């Protein structure tokens, strides 16, 4: 599976400066939909849809997929919810309602809606909002959902360790890695970062082939359980794990080192990874 690459920067100074930081996060709660039916003369010939929803930010960042409801024009998904980081008030939530009848059938778009985050500037919650589904400039029904925006706040104001927040990881380099009899200078390992609740994370590819690979990359991940969120960082080559870190975010924050600190890699005799972690909370106020 191809994982999204975090922002890759040229040097540690630029890495510390931080670019394109998230301004907050949204929670999208799906409720139901009312889909347009075929013309009365065709209904007996056409099967009812098996609708599900795919959620994107700006049509390119995949967030998640709902369960599929079978043989209905009035699907019900409540209480399924999805979270996503937001980098601009001009970002849009894209909800695509699709139907599929199995692996042998082409997935069909039933309708989609774009919901701009700027609509939440006046109030942080829009509950049971009904939006028209469109396809080829034609109305194809409606979808009902909740959306809430959580603004980022400075870490100094985030006193509750369990408060949902944004974790920023700055990856610098690794040393003393080993991979059987193969020289590390011929390998180009990657680092995969995810929470223990997610199967998909972020992937950073090293800048080149080296015995001490360097990344100089940063990425942001939603920490739903605040500083108690457990993160897994794996240094991998192909399918082999060269070493890993599995710790709560609160433990990874720790030091004041501007260039990060060296962390021992479990599963590696002497391998270490240099990184820095930062955190800021989220608020609806």
The 8 nearest C-alpha neighbors of each residue, nearest first, counted from 0:
[[1, 2, 199, 3, 202, 200, 198, 201],
 [2, 0, 3, 202, 4, 201, 199, 200],
 [1, 3, 202, 201, 0, 4, 200, 199],
 [4, 2, 201, 202, 5, 1, 200, 203],
 [3, 5, 202, 203, 201, 2, 6, 204],
 [6, 4, 218, 217, 7, 203, 3, 216],
 [5, 7, 217, 216, 218, 8, 4, 18],
 [8, 6, 216, 5, 215, 217, 9, 214],
 [9, 7, 216, 215, 14, 10, 13, 6],
 [8, 10, 215, 13, 7, 11, 14, 216],
 [11, 9, 12, 13, 8, 14, 215, 15],
 [10, 12, 14, 13, 15, 215, 258, 9],
 [13, 11, 15, 14, 10, 16, 9, 258],
 [14, 12, 16, 15, 11, 10, 8, 9],
 [13, 15, 11, 12, 16, 17, 8, 10],
 [16, 14, 12, 17, 13, 11, 257, 169],
 [15, 17, 13, 14, 12, 18, 11, 8],
 [18, 16, 15, 14, 20, 13, 19, 217],
 [19, 17, 20, 16, 14, 6, 13, 15],
 [18, 20, 21, 86, 17, 6, 22, 87],
 [19, 21, 18, 86, 22, 17, 219, 85],
 [20, 22, 86, 85, 23, 84, 19, 87],
 [23, 21, 86, 151, 85, 150, 20, 87],
 [24, 22, 150, 151, 85, 149, 21, 84],
 [23, 25, 84, 85, 149, 83, 148, 150],
 [26, 24, 148, 147, 83, 82, 149, 27],
 [25, 27, 82, 147, 146, 81, 28, 148],
 [28, 26, 146, 81, 80, 145, 82, 25],
 [27, 29, 80, 145, 144, 79, 146, 26],
 [30, 28, 144, 77, 79, 76, 80, 27],
 [29, 31, 77, 144, 76, 143, 75, 28],
 [32, 30, 75, 143, 74, 76, 142, 29],
 [33, 31, 142, 73, 74, 141, 143, 34],
 [32, 34, 73, 141, 140, 72, 142, 35],
 [35, 33, 140, 72, 32, 139, 73, 36],
 [34, 36, 140, 139, 33, 37, 72, 138],
 [37, 35, 34, 38, 72, 42, 39, 139],
 [36, 38, 42, 41, 39, 35, 45, 40],
 [37, 39, 41, 40, 42, 36, 35, 43],
 [38, 40, 42, 41, 37, 43, 36, 44],
 [39, 41, 38, 42, 43, 37, 44, 45],
 [42, 40, 44, 38, 39, 43, 37, 45],
 [43, 41, 45, 44, 39, 37, 40, 38],
 [42, 44, 41, 45, 40, 46, 39, 37],
 [45, 43, 41, 42, 46, 40, 47, 37],
 [44, 46, 42, 43, 41, 47, 37, 48],
 [47, 45, 48, 44, 70, 42, 43, 49],
 [46, 48, 70, 71, 45, 49, 72, 69],
 [49, 47, 70, 98, 50, 71, 46, 72],
 [48, 50, 69, 98, 70, 68, 99, 67],
 [51, 49, 98, 97, 68, 67, 48, 96],
 [50, 52, 67, 97, 65, 96, 66, 98],
 [53, 51, 96, 65, 95, 64, 97, 94],
 [52, 54, 64, 95, 63, 94, 65, 96],
 [53, 55, 94, 62, 63, 93, 61, 64],
 [56, 54, 61, 93, 60, 62, 58, 92],
 [55, 57, 92, 60, 58, 91, 93, 59],
 [58, 56, 91, 59, 90, 55, 92, 93],
 [57, 59, 55, 56, 93, 60, 61, 92],
 [58, 60, 57, 61, 56, 55, 93, 62],
 [61, 59, 56, 55, 58, 62, 57, 54],
 [60, 62, 55, 63, 59, 54, 56, 58],
 [63, 61, 55, 54, 60, 83, 56, 81],
 [62, 64, 54, 53, 61, 81, 65, 55],
 [63, 65, 53, 52, 54, 66, 51, 62],
 [66, 64, 52, 51, 67, 53, 63, 79],
 [65, 67, 51, 68, 64, 76, 52, 79],
 [66, 68, 51, 50, 49, 69, 65, 52],
 [69, 67, 49, 50, 74, 51, 66, 70],
 [70, 68, 49, 71, 67, 50, 48, 74],
 [71, 69, 47, 49, 48, 68, 72, 46],
 [70, 72, 73, 47, 48, 69, 74, 49],
 [71, 73, 34, 33, 74, 48, 47, 36],
 [72, 74, 33, 71, 32, 34, 75, 31],
 [75, 73, 31, 32, 68, 71, 72, 76],
 [74, 76, 31, 30, 77, 73, 32, 68],
 [77, 75, 30, 31, 29, 79, 78, 74],
 [78, 76, 30, 79, 29, 75, 31, 28],
 [77, 79, 76, 80, 29, 28, 30, 75],
 [80, 78, 77, 29, 28, 76, 65, 81],
 [81, 79, 28, 27, 29, 78, 26, 82],
 [80, 82, 27, 26, 28, 63, 83, 79],
 [83, 81, 26, 25, 27, 24, 80, 84],
 [82, 84, 25, 24, 85, 62, 26, 81],
 [85, 83, 24, 23, 21, 25, 86, 221],
 [84, 86, 24, 23, 21, 87, 22, 83],
 [87, 85, 21, 22, 20, 19, 84, 23],
 [88, 86, 89, 90, 85, 22, 21, 116],
 [87, 89, 117, 116, 90, 86, 85, 115],
 [88, 90, 87, 117, 116, 115, 91, 86],
 [91, 89, 87, 88, 116, 115, 57, 85],
 [92, 90, 115, 57, 114, 56, 116, 113],
 [91, 93, 56, 114, 113, 55, 115, 57],
 [92, 94, 113, 55, 54, 112, 56, 58],
 [93, 95, 54, 112, 111, 53, 52, 96],
 [96, 94, 111, 53, 52, 110, 97, 93],
 [95, 97, 52, 110, 109, 51, 111, 108],
 [98, 96, 108, 109, 50, 107, 51, 52],
 [97, 99, 50, 49, 107, 48, 106, 51],
 [98, 100, 106, 101, 49, 107, 104, 105],
 [99, 101, 104, 49, 98, 102, 106, 103],
 [102, 100, 103, 104, 99, 105, 106, 98],
 [101, 103, 104, 100, 105, 99, 106, 98],
 [104, 102, 101, 105, 100, 99, 106, 107],
 [105, 103, 102, 101, 100, 106, 99, 107],
 [104, 106, 107, 99, 103, 102, 100, 101],
 [107, 105, 99, 98, 104, 97, 108, 100],
 [106, 108, 98, 97, 105, 109, 99, 96],
 [107, 109, 97, 110, 96, 98, 106, 95],
 [110, 108, 97, 96, 107, 98, 139, 134],
 [111, 109, 133, 132, 134, 96, 108, 139],
 [110, 112, 95, 132, 133, 94, 96, 134],
 [111, 113, 132, 94, 93, 133, 114, 131],
 [114, 112, 93, 92, 91, 115, 94, 111],
 [113, 115, 92, 91, 93, 112, 116, 118],
 [116, 114, 91, 117, 118, 90, 92, 89],
 [115, 117, 118, 88, 119, 91, 90, 89],
 [118, 116, 88, 119, 115, 120, 89, 90],
 [117, 119, 116, 120, 115, 121, 114, 122],
 [120, 118, 117, 122, 123, 121, 116, 148],
 [121, 119, 117, 122, 118, 123, 116, 88],
 [122, 120, 119, 123, 118, 117, 124, 125],
 [123, 121, 119, 120, 124, 125, 118, 148],
 [122, 124, 148, 119, 147, 283, 120, 121],
 [125, 123, 147, 122, 146, 126, 148, 119],
 [126, 124, 146, 145, 128, 147, 127, 123],
 [125, 127, 145, 128, 124, 146, 144, 147],
 [128, 126, 145, 144, 143, 129, 125, 30],
 [127, 129, 126, 144, 143, 145, 125, 130],
 [128, 130, 143, 142, 127, 141, 144, 131],
 [131, 129, 141, 142, 132, 128, 143, 112],
 [130, 132, 141, 140, 133, 142, 112, 138],
 [133, 131, 111, 110, 141, 139, 140, 112],
 [134, 132, 138, 110, 111, 139, 137, 136],
 [133, 135, 110, 137, 136, 139, 138, 111],
 [134, 136, 137, 133, 138, 110, 139, 111],
 [137, 135, 134, 133, 138, 139, 132, 110],
 [136, 138, 134, 135, 133, 139, 132, 110],
 [137, 139, 133, 132, 140, 134, 131, 136],
 [140, 138, 35, 132, 133, 110, 34, 137],
 [139, 141, 34, 35, 132, 33, 138, 131],
 [142, 140, 131, 132, 33, 130, 32, 34],
 [141, 143, 32, 130, 129, 31, 33, 131],
 [142, 144, 129, 31, 30, 128, 127, 32],
 [143, 145, 29, 30, 127, 128, 28, 142],
 [146, 144, 126, 28, 127, 27, 125, 128],
 [145, 147, 27, 125, 26, 124, 28, 126],
 [148, 146, 124, 26, 25, 123, 125, 149],
 [147, 149, 25, 123, 24, 150, 124, 283],
 [148, 150, 283, 282, 24, 281, 23, 25],
 [151, 149, 23, 282, 281, 283, 22, 148],
 [150, 152, 281, 23, 22, 280, 282, 279],
 [151, 153, 280, 281, 279, 154, 150, 156],
 [154, 152, 155, 156, 279, 157, 280, 151],
 [153, 155, 279, 157, 156, 280, 278, 152],
 [154, 156, 153, 157, 158, 279, 152, 280],
 [157, 155, 154, 153, 158, 152, 280, 279],
 [158, 156, 154, 280, 155, 159, 153, 279],
 [157, 159, 156, 160, 155, 154, 162, 280],
 [158, 160, 162, 161, 157, 225, 280, 226],
 [161, 159, 226, 162, 225, 158, 227, 157],
 [160, 162, 225, 224, 159, 226, 227, 163],
 [163, 161, 225, 159, 160, 164, 280, 224],
 [164, 162, 225, 223, 224, 222, 281, 280],
 [165, 163, 280, 281, 222, 225, 279, 221],
 [164, 166, 221, 279, 222, 278, 220, 280],
 [167, 165, 278, 220, 219, 277, 222, 221],
 [168, 166, 219, 277, 276, 218, 278, 165],
 [167, 169, 276, 217, 218, 275, 170, 219],
 [170, 168, 217, 275, 274, 216, 276, 171],
 [171, 169, 274, 216, 215, 214, 217, 168],
 [170, 172, 215, 214, 273, 274, 213, 169],
 [173, 171, 213, 273, 212, 214, 272, 170],
 [174, 172, 272, 211, 271, 212, 273, 213],
 [173, 175, 211, 271, 176, 270, 272, 172],
 [174, 176, 270, 269, 177, 271, 211, 173],
 [177, 175, 270, 174, 269, 241, 178, 267],
 [178, 176, 179, 183, 175, 241, 267, 270],
 [177, 179, 181, 180, 241, 183, 176, 182],
 [178, 180, 181, 177, 182, 183, 241, 176],
 [179, 181, 178, 182, 177, 183, 185, 176],
 [180, 182, 179, 178, 183, 185, 177, 186],
 [183, 181, 184, 185, 180, 186, 178, 210],
 [182, 184, 210, 186, 185, 181, 209, 177],
 [185, 183, 210, 209, 182, 208, 186, 211],
 [186, 184, 183, 208, 182, 209, 187, 181],
 [185, 187, 183, 208, 184, 188, 209, 236],
 [186, 188, 208, 205, 207, 189, 236, 185],
 [189, 187, 236, 235, 186, 205, 234, 204],
 [190, 188, 204, 235, 203, 234, 205, 236],
 [189, 191, 234, 203, 233, 202, 235, 192],
 [190, 192, 202, 233, 201, 232, 200, 203],
 [193, 191, 232, 201, 200, 231, 190, 202],
 [194, 192, 200, 231, 230, 197, 195, 199],
 [193, 195, 230, 196, 197, 229, 231, 228],
 [194, 196, 197, 229, 230, 231, 193, 198],
 [197, 195, 194, 198, 193, 229, 230, 228],
 [198, 196, 194, 199, 195, 193, 200, 230],
 [197, 199, 200, 196, 193, 195, 194, 192],
 [200, 198, 197, 193, 201, 2, 192, 194],
 [201, 199, 193, 192, 191, 198, 202, 2],
 [202, 200, 192, 3, 191, 2, 4, 5],
 [201, 203, 191, 4, 190, 2, 3, 192],
 [202, 204, 190, 189, 4, 5, 205, 191],
 [203, 205, 189, 206, 188, 202, 214, 190],
 [206, 204, 214, 213, 207, 212, 189, 187],
 [207, 205, 214, 213, 204, 212, 208, 187],
 [208, 206, 205, 209, 187, 212, 213, 204],
 [207, 209, 187, 186, 184, 185, 212, 210],
 [210, 208, 184, 212, 211, 207, 183, 185],
 [209, 211, 184, 183, 212, 208, 174, 182],
 [210, 212, 174, 209, 173, 213, 172, 175],
 [213, 211, 209, 173, 172, 205, 210, 208],
 [214, 212, 172, 205, 171, 206, 215, 211],
 [213, 215, 205, 216, 171, 206, 172, 170],
 [216, 214, 171, 170, 8, 10, 213, 7],
 [217, 215, 7, 170, 214, 8, 6, 169],
 [216, 218, 169, 168, 6, 5, 170, 7],
 [217, 219, 5, 168, 167, 6, 220, 169],
 [218, 220, 167, 166, 168, 165, 221, 217],
 [221, 219, 166, 165, 222, 167, 218, 84],
 [220, 222, 165, 223, 164, 166, 84, 219],
 [223, 221, 225, 164, 165, 224, 228, 163],
 [222, 224, 163, 225, 221, 164, 228, 162],
 [225, 223, 228, 161, 163, 227, 222, 162],
 [226, 224, 163, 161, 162, 222, 227, 164],
 [225, 227, 249, 248, 160, 228, 161, 224],
 [226, 228, 225, 247, 224, 248, 161, 229],
 [229, 227, 224, 247, 226, 225, 248, 222],
 [228, 230, 247, 246, 194, 195, 248, 227],
 [231, 229, 194, 246, 193, 245, 195, 247],
 [230, 232, 245, 193, 244, 194, 192, 195],
 [233, 231, 192, 244, 243, 191, 230, 245],
 [234, 232, 243, 191, 190, 235, 242, 231],
 [233, 235, 190, 242, 241, 189, 240, 243],
 [236, 234, 240, 189, 241, 188, 239, 233],
 [235, 237, 188, 239, 238, 189, 240, 187],
 [236, 238, 239, 235, 188, 240, 189, 187],
 [239, 237, 236, 240, 235, 241, 234, 188],
 [240, 238, 236, 235, 237, 241, 178, 234],
 [239, 241, 235, 242, 234, 233, 236, 238],
 [242, 240, 235, 234, 239, 267, 178, 177],
 [243, 241, 264, 266, 267, 265, 234, 240],
 [242, 244, 233, 264, 265, 232, 234, 245],
 [245, 243, 232, 231, 264, 265, 246, 233],
 [246, 244, 231, 230, 232, 243, 229, 247],
 [245, 247, 229, 230, 244, 248, 250, 231],
 [248, 246, 229, 228, 249, 227, 250, 230],
 [247, 249, 226, 251, 250, 228, 229, 227],
 [248, 250, 226, 252, 247, 251, 227, 253],
 [251, 249, 248, 247, 252, 253, 246, 226],
 [250, 252, 248, 249, 253, 276, 247, 246],
 [253, 251, 276, 249, 250, 277, 248, 254],
 [252, 254, 251, 250, 255, 249, 276, 256],
 [255, 253, 256, 252, 260, 259, 251, 275],
 [254, 256, 257, 253, 259, 252, 258, 260],
 [257, 255, 259, 258, 254, 260, 275, 253],
 [258, 256, 259, 255, 15, 275, 260, 254],
 [259, 257, 256, 260, 275, 11, 274, 171],
 [260, 258, 275, 274, 256, 257, 273, 261],
 [261, 259, 273, 274, 262, 256, 275, 258],
 [260, 262, 273, 272, 271, 263, 274, 259],
 [261, 263, 272, 271, 273, 264, 260, 274],
 [264, 262, 271, 270, 265, 272, 261, 269],
 [263, 265, 242, 243, 271, 270, 267, 244],
 [264, 266, 243, 242, 267, 244, 263, 268],
 [265, 267, 242, 264, 243, 268, 241, 240],
 [266, 268, 242, 270, 265, 269, 264, 241],
 [269, 267, 270, 266, 265, 177, 176, 264],
 [270, 268, 175, 267, 271, 176, 263, 264],
 [271, 269, 175, 176, 267, 264, 174, 268],
 [270, 272, 263, 264, 262, 174, 173, 261],
 [271, 273, 173, 262, 261, 172, 274, 263],
 [274, 272, 261, 260, 172, 171, 259, 173],
 [275, 273, 170, 259, 169, 171, 260, 272],
 [274, 276, 259, 169, 168, 260, 170, 277],
 [277, 275, 168, 252, 167, 251, 169, 274],
 [278, 276, 167, 166, 252, 168, 275, 279],
 [279, 277, 166, 165, 167, 154, 280, 164],
 [280, 278, 154, 165, 164, 153, 152, 151],
 [279, 281, 164, 157, 152, 151, 163, 154],
 [282, 280, 151, 164, 150, 149, 152, 163],
 [281, 283, 149, 150, 284, 151, 152, 280],
 [282, 284, 149, 123, 150, 148, 281, 147],
 [283, 282, 150, 123, 149, 122, 281, 148]]
